[in-house]
């Protein structure tokens, strides 16, 4: 079923005002709803699929809808295409679906193969699609067919067309949350959840980045406009943009799509104080978090913003790519030809090119850096908690202790619900258990990692030192030497 896309994203929607009575003031207030976008949805024959459109509008009241990537509503729009195509092919309405239909849909999703005879979707992806289908069918039952038992858990006096089962999502220490799911038989080859990226992979990426620093090229179109010196400056911008991307993934654990939205102006102040402001996605309201980063990373990001980003803007204005600095988006991660915020896929491709150049064959993606950061943060807070409470160990942590730790970690990672970090507790204990002296090894690892990163930086910069100005070389060397001195003091 490879027909054309069933939905179209229409940006900047404003719905007609709705009059609401305010019981506190006794006045009638007109409320205007504004959204970043709206999904126009069609059946495969081109006719409007009204139920899905209405459901996505309903979701927009509580879940994010974004121009850049569609947000959570966009995920539902994509996943529900499978249900829409299935119902169209079978000639069945949403409200007439039976358990057998969902079983067949799951079978179709699980058995579809690509040109390499590999499954198009792993089991986790299939389960996510079916979960979105269940949410939609529950909504349509509640809103339009309240007397028809379309979907739910059977009881002695009620039978449903689509039969769900109940389960408990365990959080450890006897706590859990009940949920409903569709009982399905999926293939036994379940793809494991993403694991945190390893320190070896991180080091390999940094080494590859530094070694390739002076082998980067710019496209032929730009070469027509830029002088030799400007071409070198443009290549330097592309290198430092990659460096900025890798630094943020490792140092902040941000979501890949948060990277492209990090503001420039406000961060010039935060960086001088060893902090950085990151927009928090997966929130309907605009929200950001300000988190501390190490001095060396803050200096590098500041140099990227104050030197390479500003030079890029001047080049684009000089050669007519933009007419004024006001046209440049207030983000650090800029498109090198337009001065605008880049698309999420551009950052993804940038990371993929670096991974390919490093010769990494195993699964490696930006989100695995977030898993590494979350795991490390939980490890550090576990160690800190035990340091303040000497009688505590892995075997006598209470659920309240874990909630305290996860709440603190969530302020760094941007998780709205700290409980969603429970997954990282087992990973953290597993990594801490490898070492017999967790405190000393944890501190030593951090120091060695910092020294290794600085050595890699020096090797890369010295390799092409002829292209650096004296001022840049002085600032770079001063920051590196100061950081090494700080690490040496900490190790005493």
C-alpha positions as CSV (number, residue, x, y, z in Angstrom):
1,X,0.0,0.0,0.0
2,X,2.3,2.7,-1.3
3,X,-0.2,5.3,-2.4
4,X,0.4,9.0,-2.0
5,X,0.4,10.6,1.5
6,X,-3.1,10.8,2.9
7,X,-2.7,14.0,4.9
8,X,-1.6,17.6,4.4
9,X,-0.3,19.9,7.1
10,X,-1.8,23.4,6.9
11,X,0.1,25.9,9.0
12,X,-1.1,28.7,11.2
13,X,-4.8,28.0,11.9
14,X,-7.2,30.2,13.8
15,X,-10.6,28.8,14.6
16,X,-13.7,31.1,14.9
17,X,-14.3,32.6,18.3
18,X,-16.4,30.5,20.7
19,X,-18.5,32.2,23.4
20,X,-18.0,30.9,26.9
21,X,-19.8,31.9,30.1
22,X,-17.4,32.8,33.0
23,X,-19.2,31.8,36.3
24,X,-16.8,34.0,38.3
25,X,-17.5,37.3,36.6
26,X,-20.8,36.5,35.0
27,X,-19.5,37.7,31.7
28,X,-19.5,36.0,28.3
29,X,-16.0,35.6,27.0
30,X,-15.1,35.0,23.3
31,X,-12.3,32.5,23.0
32,X,-10.2,32.3,19.8
33,X,-8.2,29.1,19.4
34,X,-4.9,29.4,17.5
35,X,-2.7,26.4,16.5
36,X,0.6,26.1,14.6
37,X,-1.2,23.9,12.1
38,X,-4.1,21.6,11.1
39,X,-4.2,18.2,9.3
40,X,-6.3,17.9,6.2
41,X,-7.0,14.1,5.9
42,X,-8.2,12.1,3.0
43,X,-9.2,8.5,2.1
44,X,-7.1,6.9,-0.6
45,X,-9.6,8.0,-3.3
46,X,-9.1,11.6,-2.4
47,X,-12.4,12.2,-0.4
48,X,-12.2,13.8,3.0
49,X,-11.7,11.5,6.0
50,X,-13.8,13.5,8.4
51,X,-13.5,11.2,11.5
52,X,-9.7,11.4,11.5
53,X,-9.7,15.1,10.8
54,X,-12.0,15.7,13.8
55,X,-9.9,13.4,16.0
56,X,-6.7,15.2,15.2
57,X,-8.4,18.6,16.0
58,X,-9.4,17.1,19.3
59,X,-5.8,15.9,20.0
60,X,-4.5,19.4,19.3
61,X,-6.2,20.7,22.5
62,X,-4.0,18.6,24.7
63,X,-1.0,17.4,22.6
64,X,1.6,19.3,20.6
65,X,1.2,20.1,17.0
66,X,4.3,21.7,15.4
67,X,5.2,23.2,12.0
68,X,8.7,21.7,12.1
69,X,7.8,18.0,12.6
70,X,4.1,17.7,13.3
71,X,4.6,17.2,17.0
72,X,2.7,14.4,18.8
73,X,-0.4,15.1,16.6
74,X,1.8,14.5,13.6
75,X,2.8,11.0,14.9
76,X,-0.9,10.1,15.2
77,X,-1.5,11.4,11.7
78,X,1.2,9.2,10.3
79,X,0.3,6.1,12.3
80,X,-3.4,6.2,11.6
81,X,-2.8,6.1,7.8
82,X,-2.4,2.3,8.2
83,X,-5.9,2.0,9.7
84,X,-7.4,4.3,7.0
85,X,-5.9,2.3,4.2
86,X,-6.9,-1.0,5.7
87,X,-10.6,0.2,6.2
88,X,-10.7,1.6,2.7
89,X,-9.4,-1.6,1.2
90,X,-11.7,-3.8,3.2
91,X,-14.7,-1.5,2.8
92,X,-15.4,-1.4,6.5
93,X,-16.3,1.7,8.6
94,X,-14.3,2.5,11.7
95,X,-17.2,1.9,14.0
96,X,-17.9,-1.6,12.4
97,X,-14.4,-2.9,13.1
98,X,-14.0,-6.3,14.9
99,X,-11.3,-8.0,16.8
100,X,-10.5,-10.1,13.7
101,X,-9.9,-6.9,11.7
102,X,-7.3,-5.6,14.2
103,X,-5.6,-9.0,14.2
104,X,-5.4,-8.9,10.4
105,X,-4.1,-5.3,10.5
106,X,-1.3,-6.3,12.9
107,X,-0.4,-9.3,10.7
108,X,-0.1,-7.0,7.7
109,X,2.0,-4.5,9.6
110,X,4.3,-7.2,10.9
111,X,4.8,-9.1,7.7
112,X,5.6,-6.2,5.3
113,X,9.1,-6.6,4.0
114,X,11.5,-4.2,2.3
115,X,13.7,-4.7,-0.8
116,X,16.3,-6.5,1.5
117,X,13.7,-9.0,2.6
118,X,13.7,-7.4,6.1
119,X,10.8,-6.4,8.2
120,X,9.7,-2.8,7.5
121,X,8.5,-2.4,11.2
122,X,9.8,-4.0,14.4
123,X,7.3,-5.1,17.1
124,X,7.7,-1.9,19.1
125,X,6.6,0.2,16.1
126,X,3.6,-2.1,15.4
127,X,2.6,-1.8,19.0
128,X,2.8,2.0,18.9
129,X,0.6,2.1,15.8
130,X,-2.0,-0.1,17.4
131,X,-1.9,1.9,20.5
132,X,-2.8,5.0,18.5
133,X,-5.5,3.1,16.7
134,X,-7.0,2.1,20.1
135,X,-6.9,5.8,21.3
136,X,-8.8,6.9,18.1
137,X,-11.4,4.1,18.3
138,X,-12.1,4.9,22.0
139,X,-12.5,8.5,21.1
140,X,-15.0,7.8,18.3
141,X,-16.9,5.5,20.6
142,X,-17.1,8.1,23.4
143,X,-18.0,11.0,21.1
144,X,-20.3,9.5,18.6
145,X,-21.3,5.9,19.5
146,X,-21.7,5.9,23.3
147,X,-24.3,3.1,23.2
148,X,-22.3,0.9,20.8
149,X,-19.6,-1.2,22.4
150,X,-17.0,-0.7,19.8
151,X,-13.9,-1.3,21.9
152,X,-13.1,-2.1,25.5
153,X,-12.6,-4.8,28.1
154,X,-15.5,-7.3,28.3
155,X,-17.4,-7.8,31.5
156,X,-20.3,-10.1,32.6
157,X,-22.9,-7.7,31.1
158,X,-21.0,-6.1,28.3
159,X,-19.4,-7.5,25.1
160,X,-17.3,-5.4,22.7
161,X,-16.6,-5.7,19.0
162,X,-12.9,-5.2,19.6
163,X,-11.8,-6.9,22.8
164,X,-9.1,-5.4,25.0
165,X,-7.2,-6.8,27.9
166,X,-5.9,-5.1,31.1
167,X,-2.3,-5.1,32.2
168,X,-0.2,-3.4,34.9
169,X,2.9,-1.3,34.0
170,X,5.2,-2.0,36.9
171,X,7.5,0.8,38.3
172,X,9.2,-1.3,40.9
173,X,8.7,-1.6,44.7
174,X,5.1,-2.7,44.3
175,X,3.9,0.4,42.4
176,X,2.3,0.3,39.0
177,X,-0.4,1.7,36.7
178,X,-3.3,-0.2,35.0
179,X,-3.7,0.1,31.3
180,X,-5.7,-1.5,28.5
181,X,-4.1,-3.0,25.4
182,X,-5.0,-5.2,22.4
183,X,-3.8,-8.8,23.0
184,X,-1.9,-9.7,19.9
185,X,0.5,-12.4,18.8
186,X,3.5,-10.7,17.3
187,X,6.6,-12.4,15.7
188,X,9.1,-13.6,18.3
189,X,11.9,-11.5,16.9
190,X,11.2,-8.4,19.0
191,X,13.7,-5.6,18.5
192,X,15.2,-4.5,21.8
193,X,14.7,-1.0,23.1
194,X,17.4,1.5,22.3
195,X,20.4,1.3,24.7
196,X,22.5,4.2,25.8
197,X,25.4,4.8,23.4
198,X,28.7,3.6,24.7
199,X,31.7,5.8,25.7
200,X,33.7,4.1,23.0
201,X,31.3,5.2,20.3
202,X,31.3,8.7,21.6
203,X,35.1,8.9,21.6
204,X,35.2,7.5,18.0
205,X,32.7,10.1,16.8
206,X,34.8,12.9,18.4
207,X,38.1,11.6,17.0
208,X,36.5,11.2,13.5
209,X,35.1,14.8,13.7
210,X,38.5,16.2,14.6
211,X,40.4,14.2,12.0
212,X,38.0,15.3,9.2
213,X,38.1,18.9,10.3
214,X,40.1,20.1,7.3
215,X,38.8,17.7,4.7
216,X,35.3,19.2,4.5
217,X,34.0,20.8,1.3
218,X,31.3,23.3,0.4
219,X,29.0,22.9,-2.6
220,X,29.9,24.3,-6.0
221,X,27.1,26.9,-5.9
222,X,28.7,28.7,-2.9
223,X,32.2,28.5,-4.4
224,X,31.0,30.8,-7.2
225,X,30.4,33.5,-4.6
226,X,33.0,33.0,-1.9
227,X,36.6,33.9,-2.0
228,X,39.2,31.3,-0.9
229,X,39.3,32.8,2.6
230,X,35.5,32.9,2.8
231,X,35.4,29.2,1.7
232,X,37.7,28.3,4.6
233,X,35.6,30.3,7.0
234,X,32.5,28.5,5.7
235,X,34.1,25.1,6.1
236,X,35.1,26.2,9.7
237,X,31.4,27.0,10.4
238,X,30.3,23.6,9.2
239,X,32.9,21.9,11.4
240,X,31.9,23.9,14.5
241,X,28.2,23.3,13.8
242,X,28.9,19.6,13.9
243,X,30.9,20.1,17.0
244,X,28.1,22.0,18.6
245,X,25.7,19.2,17.7
246,X,27.9,16.5,19.2
247,X,28.6,18.7,22.3
248,X,24.9,19.3,23.0
249,X,24.0,15.7,22.6
250,X,26.6,14.6,25.0
251,X,26.5,17.4,27.6
252,X,22.8,18.0,27.8
253,X,20.9,14.9,26.7
254,X,18.5,17.0,24.7
255,X,16.0,15.6,22.3
256,X,17.3,15.7,18.7
257,X,14.6,18.1,17.6
258,X,15.4,20.4,20.5
259,X,18.9,20.9,19.1
260,X,17.7,23.0,16.1
261,X,15.7,25.3,18.3
262,X,18.3,26.4,20.9
263,X,18.1,30.2,21.0
264,X,21.1,32.4,20.2
265,X,20.5,35.8,21.9
266,X,19.4,34.6,25.3
267,X,22.2,32.1,25.5
268,X,25.0,34.6,25.1
269,X,24.2,35.5,28.7
270,X,23.7,32.0,30.0
271,X,26.9,30.7,28.5
272,X,29.0,33.2,30.3
273,X,27.6,31.7,33.5
274,X,28.2,28.1,32.5
275,X,24.6,27.4,31.5
276,X,22.5,26.9,28.4
277,X,18.8,27.4,27.7
278,X,17.1,24.5,25.8
279,X,13.5,24.6,24.5
280,X,11.5,21.7,25.9
281,X,9.5,19.8,23.4
282,X,6.5,17.6,24.0
283,X,4.8,20.4,25.8
284,X,1.8,22.2,24.5
285,X,2.8,25.5,26.1
286,X,6.1,27.2,25.3
287,X,8.6,26.0,27.8
288,X,12.4,25.9,28.2
289,X,14.9,24.7,30.8
290,X,18.2,26.2,31.8
291,X,20.8,23.6,32.8
292,X,24.5,23.9,33.8
293,X,27.2,22.6,31.4
294,X,31.0,22.3,32.0
295,X,33.2,25.3,31.4
296,X,35.0,23.9,28.4
297,X,31.7,23.1,26.5
298,X,30.3,26.6,27.4
299,X,33.4,28.3,26.0
300,X,33.3,26.3,22.8
301,X,29.6,27.1,22.2
302,X,30.2,30.7,22.9
303,X,33.1,30.8,20.4
304,X,30.8,29.1,17.9
305,X,28.1,31.8,18.4
306,X,30.4,34.8,18.6
307,X,32.8,34.0,15.8
308,X,31.6,31.4,13.3
309,X,27.9,32.1,13.4
310,X,28.5,35.9,13.1
311,X,30.9,35.4,10.2
312,X,28.3,33.2,8.4
313,X,25.7,35.9,8.7
314,X,28.1,38.6,7.3
315,X,28.9,36.3,4.4
316,X,25.3,35.7,3.6
317,X,24.5,39.4,3.7
318,X,27.6,40.3,1.6
319,X,26.7,38.0,-1.2
320,X,23.0,38.6,-1.2
321,X,21.7,35.4,0.2
322,X,19.9,37.5,2.8
323,X,19.4,41.3,2.9
324,X,19.6,42.0,6.6
325,X,20.5,40.3,9.9
326,X,16.8,40.6,11.0
327,X,16.0,37.8,8.5
328,X,18.2,35.4,10.5
329,X,16.3,33.1,12.9
330,X,17.2,33.4,16.6
331,X,18.7,29.9,16.8
332,X,22.3,28.7,17.1
333,X,22.0,25.9,14.5
334,X,21.6,27.8,11.3
335,X,21.1,26.7,7.7
336,X,24.5,27.7,6.1
337,X,22.8,29.1,2.9
338,X,19.7,30.8,4.3
339,X,20.4,31.8,7.9
340,X,17.1,30.0,8.9
341,X,16.4,27.3,11.4
342,X,17.1,23.9,9.8
343,X,14.6,21.1,9.3
344,X,14.9,18.1,11.8
345,X,16.0,15.8,8.9
346,X,19.0,18.1,8.2
347,X,20.4,17.6,11.7
348,X,19.7,13.8,11.4
349,X,21.6,13.6,8.1
350,X,24.5,15.6,9.6
351,X,24.8,13.1,12.4
352,X,24.4,10.1,10.1
353,X,27.3,11.4,7.8
354,X,29.6,11.6,10.8
355,X,28.6,8.1,12.0
356,X,29.2,6.7,8.5
357,X,32.6,8.4,8.3
358,X,33.5,6.9,11.6
359,X,32.7,3.4,10.2
360,X,30.1,2.6,12.9
361,X,28.2,-0.5,11.9
362,X,26.0,-1.0,14.9
363,X,22.8,1.0,15.6
364,X,23.8,4.5,16.4
365,X,21.4,7.5,16.6
366,X,21.1,10.9,18.3
367,X,18.5,9.6,20.8
368,X,20.9,7.1,22.1
369,X,23.0,10.0,23.4
370,X,19.9,11.1,25.4
371,X,19.7,7.6,26.8
372,X,23.3,7.8,27.8
373,X,22.8,11.2,29.5
374,X,19.7,10.1,31.4
375,X,21.5,6.9,32.6
376,X,24.5,9.0,33.7
377,X,22.3,11.5,35.5
378,X,20.5,8.8,37.4
379,X,23.8,7.2,38.3
380,X,25.2,10.5,39.7
381,X,22.0,11.2,41.7
382,X,22.1,7.6,43.1
383,X,25.7,8.1,44.2
384,X,24.9,11.6,45.6
385,X,21.9,10.2,47.5
386,X,23.9,7.4,49.0
387,X,26.7,9.8,50.0
388,X,24.2,11.9,51.9
389,X,22.5,8.8,53.3
390,X,25.3,6.3,54.2
391,X,22.8,3.6,55.3
392,X,21.3,3.5,51.8
393,X,22.3,0.9,49.2
394,X,20.8,-0.7,46.1
395,X,18.8,-3.1,48.3
396,X,17.0,-0.6,50.6
397,X,16.0,2.3,48.3
398,X,12.4,3.1,48.8
399,X,10.0,4.2,46.1
400,X,10.0,7.6,47.7
401,X,13.8,7.8,47.3
402,X,13.5,7.0,43.7
403,X,10.8,9.6,43.1
404,X,13.0,12.2,44.7
405,X,15.9,11.3,42.4
406,X,13.9,11.1,39.3
407,X,12.2,14.5,40.0
408,X,15.7,16.1,40.1
409,X,16.8,14.4,37.0
410,X,13.7,15.5,35.1
411,X,14.7,19.1,35.6
412,X,17.7,18.4,33.4
413,X,16.1,16.1,30.8
414,X,12.8,18.0,30.3
415,X,10.6,15.0,31.2
416,X,7.2,16.3,32.2
417,X,6.5,13.1,34.3
418,X,9.5,12.0,36.3
419,X,8.0,8.5,36.4
420,X,8.8,8.1,32.7
421,X,12.5,7.9,33.8
422,X,12.0,4.7,35.8
423,X,13.5,2.8,32.9
424,X,16.9,4.3,33.7
425,X,17.1,3.1,37.3
426,X,17.8,-0.5,36.3
427,X,20.3,0.7,33.7
428,X,22.1,2.9,36.2
429,X,22.3,0.1,38.9
430,X,23.5,-2.3,36.2
431,X,26.4,0.0,35.2
432,X,27.3,0.9,38.8
433,X,27.4,-2.8,39.7
434,X,30.2,-3.4,37.3
435,X,32.6,-1.5,39.5
436,X,33.5,-2.5,43.1
437,X,34.2,1.1,44.1
438,X,31.4,3.0,42.4
439,X,32.2,6.5,43.8
440,X,35.9,6.5,42.9
441,X,35.4,4.9,39.5
442,X,32.6,7.3,38.6
443,X,34.7,10.4,39.4
444,X,37.8,8.9,37.6
445,X,35.7,8.1,34.5
446,X,34.5,11.7,34.3
447,X,38.0,13.1,34.7
448,X,39.5,10.7,32.1
449,X,36.7,11.5,29.7
450,X,37.3,15.2,29.9
451,X,41.0,14.8,29.4
452,X,40.5,12.5,26.5
453,X,38.1,15.0,24.9
454,X,40.6,17.8,25.3
455,X,43.5,15.8,23.9
456,X,41.3,15.0,20.8
457,X,40.5,18.7,20.4
458,X,44.2,19.7,20.6
459,X,45.1,17.0,18.0
460,X,42.4,18.3,15.6
461,X,43.2,22.0,16.0
462,X,47.0,21.6,15.7
463,X,46.6,19.5,12.5
464,X,45.2,22.6,10.8
465,X,46.7,25.4,12.9
466,X,47.7,27.4,9.8
467,X,44.1,28.3,9.2
468,X,43.5,29.6,12.7
469,X,44.0,33.3,13.7
470,X,46.4,34.1,16.5
471,X,43.4,35.2,18.6
472,X,41.4,32.0,18.0
473,X,44.5,29.9,18.8
474,X,45.1,31.8,22.0
475,X,41.5,31.6,23.1
476,X,41.4,27.9,22.3
477,X,44.7,27.0,24.0
478,X,43.8,29.1,27.1
479,X,40.5,27.3,27.5
480,X,42.1,23.9,27.0
481,X,44.9,24.5,29.5
482,X,42.5,26.0,32.1
483,X,40.3,23.0,31.8
484,X,43.3,20.6,32.2
485,X,44.4,22.6,35.3
486,X,40.9,22.3,36.8
487,X,40.8,18.6,36.2
488,X,44.3,18.2,37.9
489,X,43.1,20.2,40.9
490,X,40.0,18.0,41.2
491,X,42.0,14.8,41.2
492,X,44.1,15.8,44.3
